[in-house]
Amino acid sequence: MRIRVDLHIHSCLSPCADDSMTPWNIVGMAKLKGLDAVAICDHNGTLNIKAAIKAGNEYGVCVVPGIEVTSREDIHLLCYFPTLEAAEKMGEAVEKCQLKIKNKPSVFGNQIIVDEDDEPCGEVERLLLSACDMDINDVADKARTLGGIMVPAHINKGANSLLPTLGLMPQTPEMPTVEVFKMRPHSALGKLCIMSSDAHMLEDILEQGFELECDELSAQGIVNALLRGETERSIL
């Protein structure tokens, strides 16, 4: 089945995202835009996924638990999981080895935690944009151990991207799927290439722009499709 997805959206937990990017607002906008599934991938944190899943159950939108990890090389790596629990364990692992810098909201932005009813209930004090002490192989291995997959984010974009940072596509870790920025999703590197919004504002969420073929509309089904990689088809 082909499903309409946007697998890279930041909530108000990410300091670079607008404060209006609450989980319920994100999922509601995704529903209005005709999406079947979204992934909340905040910078180095998973605290707003639970609320997004509740909103997804209400609106009929599949929510894939995710996180955007900043590796030791300063590369942004999207990690997707079949369950909230697995994503939270990844978040805990990242926090333990992340450089501890206190956030300055006036400089970097707010890092807002919301409860399951979308009400603000706190803020993260450490700067979530900081890199962690795991390299790209460590991140991929940890994600796989938890039943998920690591997908390099916007590999051709520039800062914090795999190709500009390393200058090549490394042989390890195994990367059956990559995310590309402003290029035809099927044209790069013989891998499954997905295109997402990397939305930081509600209006930036994709509007039925990218379709992924998978066996079922579920977090597990989407993770499986990303694990299969180039054997799957993507449609722009």
C-alpha positions in Angstrom: 0.0 0.0 0.0 1.1 3.6 -0.7 0.8 6.0 2.2 1.4 9.7 2.4 4.0 10.5 4.9 6.1 13.3 6.4 8.8 11.6 8.5 10.7 14.6 9.8 8.8 17.1 11.9 10.0 19.1 14.9 7.7 19.8 17.9 8.0 22.7 20.3 10.5 20.6 22.2 13.1 21.5 19.6 14.5 25.0 20.3 14.5 25.8 16.6 10.8 25.0 16.2 7.9 27.5 16.6 6.1 27.3 20.0 2.9 26.6 18.1 4.4 23.2 17.0 2.6 21.3 19.7 1.9 17.6 19.1 -1.8 18.0 18.7 -1.4 21.0 16.3 1.1 19.0 14.3 -1.1 15.9 14.0 -4.2 18.0 13.3 -2.4 19.9 10.5 -1.2 16.6 9.1 -4.8 15.4 9.0 -5.9 18.5 7.3 -3.2 18.1 4.7 -4.2 14.6 3.9 -1.2 12.7 5.4 -1.5 9.1 6.6 1.5 9.2 8.9 4.0 11.5 10.5 7.1 11.2 12.6 8.0 13.5 15.4 11.8 13.8 15.3 13.0 16.4 17.8 16.6 17.2 18.4 18.0 14.7 20.8 14.8 14.3 22.7 11.6 12.3 22.7 9.4 13.9 25.4 6.6 15.1 23.2 6.0 11.8 21.3 3.5 10.4 23.8 1.2 13.3 23.3 1.6 13.0 19.5 0.6 9.4 19.6 -2.6 10.2 21.6 -3.4 12.9 19.0 -2.8 10.4 16.2 -5.2 7.9 17.7 -7.8 10.7 17.9 -7.3 12.0 14.4 -6.6 8.8 12.7 -3.0 9.6 11.7 -0.2 7.1 12.3 2.6 8.6 14.5 6.0 7.0 14.2 8.2 7.6 17.3 11.4 9.2 16.3 14.4 11.4 17.3 17.0 13.4 15.4 20.3 12.6 17.0 23.3 14.8 16.6 26.3 12.5 16.3 29.9 13.0 17.4 30.7 14.1 13.8 27.9 16.7 14.1 25.8 14.9 11.6 22.0 14.8 12.0 20.6 11.3 12.1 16.9 10.4 12.1 16.0 7.3 14.1 12.6 5.7 13.8 11.1 3.1 16.1 8.0 0.8 16.2 7.2 1.7 19.8 7.3 4.7 22.1 9.2 2.7 24.6 12.0 2.0 22.2 12.2 5.7 21.2 12.4 6.8 24.8 15.2 4.4 25.5 17.1 5.9 22.5 16.4 9.3 24.0 17.8 8.2 27.4 21.0 6.9 25.7 21.5 10.1 23.9 21.0 12.2 27.0 23.6 10.2 28.9 26.3 11.0 26.4 25.3 14.5 25.3 27.4 17.5 25.9 25.8 19.3 28.8 25.2 22.9 27.9 22.4 25.0 29.5 19.9 26.3 27.0 19.5 30.0 26.6 15.9 30.4 25.3 16.5 34.0 24.3 19.3 32.8 21.9 18.3 29.3 20.9 14.6 29.1 21.5 12.2 27.4 24.0 12.3 23.7 24.6 8.7 23.1 25.7 7.4 19.8 27.1 3.6 19.3 26.8 1.4 16.7 28.5 -1.0 14.3 26.7 -3.6 17.1 26.4 -1.2 19.5 24.7 -0.7 21.7 27.8 2.8 23.0 28.5 4.1 21.2 31.6 7.8 22.1 31.7 11.0 22.9 29.7 14.2 21.0 29.1 17.1 22.9 30.6 20.0 21.3 28.7 20.5 22.6 25.2 19.1 19.8 22.9 21.1 21.0 19.9 24.3 19.8 21.4 26.1 16.8 19.9 26.4 13.5 21.8 29.4 11.2 22.2 28.2 8.6 19.7 29.5 8.3 16.2 27.3 7.4 13.2 28.0 3.7 13.7 27.1 3.9 17.4 23.8 5.6 16.6 22.9 3.1 13.9 23.8 0.1 16.2 21.8 1.5 19.1 18.8 2.1 16.9 18.9 -1.4 15.5 19.3 -2.9 18.9 16.0 -1.2 19.9 14.2 -2.5 16.8 14.5 0.7 14.8 16.5 2.2 12.0 18.9 5.1 11.6 18.3 7.3 8.5 20.8 10.1 7.7 18.9 13.4 7.5 19.0 15.7 4.5 22.2 14.1 3.3 22.9 16.7 0.6 21.8 19.9 2.4 25.0 21.4 3.9 25.6 21.9 7.6 25.0 18.8 9.8 24.5 16.6 6.7 26.3 13.4 5.9 27.8 14.0 2.5 29.1 17.6 3.1 30.5 16.6 6.5 32.2 13.3 5.5 32.7 14.0 1.8 31.5 10.5 0.9 28.9 7.8 1.6 30.6 5.5 4.1 30.5 1.7 3.7 29.4 1.4 7.3 27.0 1.5 8.9 24.4 -0.2 6.7 22.0 2.6 5.4 19.3 1.1 3.3 17.4 4.5 3.4 18.5 8.1 3.4 16.7 11.4 3.5 17.4 13.8 0.6 16.8 17.6 0.4 15.3 19.1 -2.8 16.1 16.4 -5.2 14.2 13.5 -6.8 13.8 10.9 -4.1 14.7 7.9 -6.3 17.8 9.4 -7.9 20.5 9.1 -5.3 23.0 6.4 -4.4 21.0 3.3 -5.1 19.1 3.6 -1.8 15.6 4.2 -0.8 15.5 8.0 -0.7 12.7 9.7 1.3 11.8 13.4 1.2 10.4 15.1 4.3 9.6 18.6 5.3 11.9 19.1 8.3 9.1 21.3 9.4 9.7 23.8 12.2 6.4 25.6 11.5 2.9 24.2 10.9 2.6 25.6 7.4 5.8 23.7 6.4 4.4 20.2 6.9 4.1 18.4 3.6 0.8 18.4 1.8 0.4 14.9 0.2 3.9 15.4 -1.3 5.6 12.1 -0.7 4.4 8.5 -0.7 6.0 5.5 0.8 5.1 1.9 -0.1 4.8 -0.4 2.9 2.9 -3.5 4.0 0.7 -1.8 6.6 -0.1 1.6 8.0 1.6 1.4 11.3 4.9 2.5 13.0 6.2 -1.1 12.6 5.1 -1.2 8.9 6.9 2.1 8.2 10.1 1.0 10.0 10.0 -2.2 8.1 9.8 -0.3 4.8 12.8 1.8 5.7 14.8 -1.3 6.8 14.1 -2.9 3.4 15.4 0.2 1.6 15.9 0.1 -2.1 13.6 -2.9 -2.5 10.8 -0.6 -1.7 9.4 2.1 -4.0 9.0 5.8 -3.2 6.8 8.1 -5.2 7.0 11.9 -5.4 
